[in-house]
Amino acid sequence: MDPTNELRIWRLRKRNLYVDAELRQVPDSGEWDLLVYYGMTLTSSRRCATRAEAVGEGKSRRTELEREGWTFHW
């Protein structure tokens, strides 16, 4: 994981746990990966054609988690 290549777009907390969503640009392709971590463990990833699509996917995922009781925390 190269931190210079990744950008956290949100963090949610529930009790002492946290979930992070990060964007990473795929080199030489113009595509973006949305990476979702539970603590330090990568739990899901999705490749998107554009940054806007990846951000939109991240917003959808955040909405689902907030319905389950997760709250915003930076």
C-alpha positions in Angstrom: 0.0 0.0 0.0 1.6 3.3 -1.2 0.1 6.1 1.0 1.2 8.7 -1.6 -1.2 7.1 -4.1 -4.3 6.8 -1.8 -6.8 9.3 -0.5 -9.1 8.6 2.4 -12.6 9.9 1.6 -14.3 9.0 4.9 -14.0 7.2 8.2 -16.9 5.7 10.2 -16.8 4.5 13.8 -19.0 2.2 15.8 -17.9 1.6 19.4 -14.1 1.1 19.2 -14.2 -0.1 15.6 -13.7 1.9 12.4 -14.2 1.6 8.6 -12.2 3.6 6.1 -12.9 4.3 2.4 -9.9 5.2 0.2 -9.5 6.1 -3.4 -6.5 4.9 -5.4 -5.8 5.9 -9.0 -4.7 2.9 -11.1 -1.4 3.7 -12.9 -1.6 4.3 -16.6 -5.3 3.5 -17.0 -7.3 6.5 -15.7 -9.4 4.1 -13.6 -9.9 4.4 -9.8 -10.2 1.8 -7.1 -12.4 2.3 -4.1 -10.9 0.4 -1.2 -12.9 -0.3 2.0 -10.9 -1.3 5.2 -12.3 -2.6 8.4 -9.6 -1.6 10.8 -6.4 -2.5 8.9 -8.0 -5.3 6.9 -9.0 -4.7 3.3 -12.6 -6.0 3.1 -13.7 -4.9 -0.3 -12.5 -3.1 -3.4 -14.1 -2.0 -6.6 -12.6 -0.7 -9.8 -14.4 2.3 -11.4 -13.9 3.9 -14.8 -13.8 7.4 -13.3 -13.0 9.2 -10.0 -16.6 10.5 -9.9 -17.9 6.9 -10.2 -15.6 5.7 -7.4 -16.7 8.6 -5.1 -20.4 7.8 -5.9 -19.8 4.2 -5.0 -18.1 5.3 -1.7 -21.1 7.5 -0.9 -23.5 4.5 -1.4 -21.4 2.3 0.8 -21.2 5.0 3.5 -25.0 5.4 3.4 -25.5 1.6 3.9 -23.1 1.6 6.9 -24.7 4.7 8.5 -28.1 2.9 8.3 -26.4 0.1 10.4 -25.4 2.6 13.1 -21.9 3.7 12.0 -21.2 7.4 12.5 -18.8 9.8 10.8 -15.4 10.3 12.4 -12.3 11.8 10.8 
